[in-house]
Amino acid sequence: MGLPARPAQLSLAVEEGLRGRLALGLLEAEDVHLEPVPAAFEEECTRVCGHLVTQFAGRPPSDIPGVAEVRALFHQLGVDPTKTRPSSEALLRRVVQGKGLPRVNLAVDVCNLASLEHQVPLGLYDRDQVRGTVRARVGREGEGYPGIRKQRVNLEGRLLLADDEGPFGAPTSDSARTAVHPGTTRLLVVLFCPIERTERHLSAALERLAALLGRHCGADILAVRVLQ
């Protein structure tokens, strides 16, 4: 029995109405190991979270680099970011409150750490469950999906990712269909970056993410791209 075929590099497109407001970072990886959790990763989480608490505790979110820009992007799309928070800001608020990073599995936790540090929301997906071309667009009337926590995620008027089977991701909450599970070995990560933060922060976030996945998950990084 032969090895499973490596999927072709994904095709990624951005809806015309989002051009000039949004840049996407894309990373594809394979041979990802979700366990065991290395002690070095725990140490890195403790160090990063401690630094952020020292730096930002007591400061309003609008004073924290990256938060205001992502909020502005949400406002441009007609979404109130104080009611539907960007995932990167939600992580930061939790850490600054002294609660630490939530733990799901090693790949999710690694991606959360990179998102937290750079304040760029991202989505993490099982690459084998993504079908055809990936499109970043605004949700249409009635669109939504079952979320990872089983709740329905409303996507109407919101920034989302869709493949040939429909919506599967967003910078707030991802779908159950493409969620990373214990058997996942191939990953797709998409970073949602406000256009004004692209030049410095998006490439740095992608580099950091690739390094973390390689070091802690043993991942082989297949592709890293920026689209704007």
Secondary structure, DSSP 8 states (H G I E B T S, - for coil): -----------EEE-GGGTTTEEEEEEEEES----S--HHHHHHHHHHHHHHHHHHTTS-GGGSTTHHHHHHHHHHTT--TTTS--HHHHHHHHHHTT-----S-HHHHHHHHHHHHHT--EEEEEGGG--S-EEEEEB-TT-EEEBTTSSEEE-BTSEEEEETTEEEE-SS--BSTT---TT---EEEEEEEEGGGIIIIIHHHHHHHHHHHHHHH--EEEEEEEE-
